[in-house]
Amino acid sequence: MHTSRWAPTVVPGWADQTVYIVENDFGPAGRAFVETDGEHADLEATIVALLEGQFSNPIRIIAFNTAERWAEDVSEDIAHEMRRRCDLQLRDVPSPVQDFVERHEGQRQLALRLV
């Protein structure tokens, strides 16, 4: 009798890409990873959503790729990128993500432009 080692997968078709999920603090209700449409869980969409204030109090951001079998806390990288974009646009970091950015960016080196 021939047996197959194939097993059906429960991983969706878009799972060969890196997905980003945000853990948000909802105060007395507790913390939770916010539900995100898989089609809009890439790096750019996550950063834009954060900067647009779609999260009230983000705590951390986890990136994962099930096809490559890894997951990582990318909060520091995201915080630096949000600060960079706000600096380039000459605007303040939006208040809903201000604490997140300050908490995760660590020692920030300021570049001063000589006039």
C-alpha positions in Angstrom: 0.0 0.0 0.0 1.3 3.4 -1.0 1.1 6.2 1.6 1.5 9.8 0.8 3.4 12.2 3.0 1.5 15.2 1.6 -0.8 17.0 4.0 -3.1 19.9 3.3 -1.9 23.3 4.4 -3.9 25.7 6.5 -1.5 28.5 5.6 -3.1 31.0 3.2 -1.7 31.7 -0.3 -0.3 35.1 0.7 1.8 33.5 3.5 5.0 33.5 1.5 5.3 37.2 2.3 6.3 38.9 5.6 3.3 39.9 7.6 3.2 42.6 10.3 0.8 42.7 13.2 0.4 45.3 15.9 -0.1 44.7 19.6 -2.3 47.5 21.0 -3.0 48.4 24.6 -6.7 49.0 25.0 -6.4 50.2 28.6 -8.7 48.4 31.1 -9.8 46.0 28.3 -6.1 44.7 28.0 -3.7 44.2 25.2 -4.4 42.4 21.9 -3.0 41.9 18.5 -5.2 44.0 16.2 -7.0 42.1 13.5 -5.6 43.0 10.1 -6.6 42.1 6.6 -3.9 39.8 5.3 -3.8 41.7 2.0 -2.9 44.9 4.0 -0.4 43.5 6.5 2.8 44.4 4.7 5.5 46.8 6.0 4.3 49.9 4.1 0.6 49.4 5.0 1.5 48.9 8.7 3.6 52.1 8.8 1.0 54.2 7.1 -1.7 52.8 9.4 0.4 53.7 12.4 1.1 57.2 11.1 -2.6 57.8 10.3 -3.6 57.0 13.9 -5.4 53.7 13.2 -3.9 52.3 16.4 -4.7 54.1 19.7 -1.7 52.8 21.8 0.6 50.4 19.9 2.9 48.4 22.2 4.9 46.3 19.7 5.0 45.1 16.2 5.8 41.5 15.2 6.8 40.5 11.7 6.6 36.9 10.6 6.9 34.7 7.6 5.3 31.3 7.9 6.9 30.1 4.7 10.4 30.9 5.9 9.5 29.9 9.5 10.5 33.0 11.4 9.0 35.7 13.6 10.7 38.8 15.0 9.8 41.9 17.1 10.5 44.8 14.7 9.2 47.6 16.9 12.6 49.4 17.0 13.0 49.3 13.2 9.4 50.6 12.8 9.9 53.4 15.4 13.0 54.6 13.6 11.3 54.5 10.2 8.3 56.5 11.5 10.6 59.1 13.1 12.5 59.3 9.8 9.4 59.9 7.7 8.1 62.5 10.1 11.4 64.3 10.1 11.5 64.3 6.3 8.0 65.8 6.3 9.0 68.4 9.0 6.2 67.2 11.2 5.8 65.8 14.7 5.2 62.1 15.3 1.4 61.7 15.7 0.4 61.6 19.3 -1.2 58.1 19.2 2.3 56.6 18.3 4.5 59.2 20.1 5.0 56.9 23.2 5.7 53.9 21.0 8.3 55.7 19.0 10.0 57.1 22.1 10.0 53.8 23.9 11.5 51.8 20.9 13.8 54.2 19.2 16.4 54.0 22.0 19.4 56.3 21.6 18.6 58.6 18.7 21.5 60.4 17.1 20.5 63.8 15.9 21.9 65.1 12.7 22.3 68.9 12.6 22.5 70.7 9.4 24.9 73.7 9.4 23.4 76.8 7.8 
